[in-house]
Amino acid sequence: MRLEPTTDGIIFTIRVIPRARRSGLAGVRGEALVVRVQAPPVEGAANIELVGVLAAALRVPKRAIAILAGDHSRQKRVLVSGIDATTAASRLADGGVSTL
């Protein structure tokens, strides 16, 4: 998984799996972080839950996370403000995800 540093934080790709049994990080597939969410992909429910899962895993406020692309897709580009790539990689590793 590639964490792209920006002046505000980091940008990376996410693969969302809606209607999962449990919400949480589920590893890496190719260049994307896989995130499972219980919510269905209806009226933005899965995106809202995705932001909550990412905020908890990266230990940032929900307002620090923005979906840049893929609002209606399983593949998304996400900006996380206020965090650097090293800290994010460490926090994702704490959640069981290897970013290398």
Protein Blocks (a to p, Z undefined) as FASTA:
>chain_A
ZZdddfklccddddddehifbgcdebjehjaccdddfbdceehlmmmmmmmmmmmmnopa
fklpccfbhklacbdcdddehiafklmmmmmmmnopafZZ
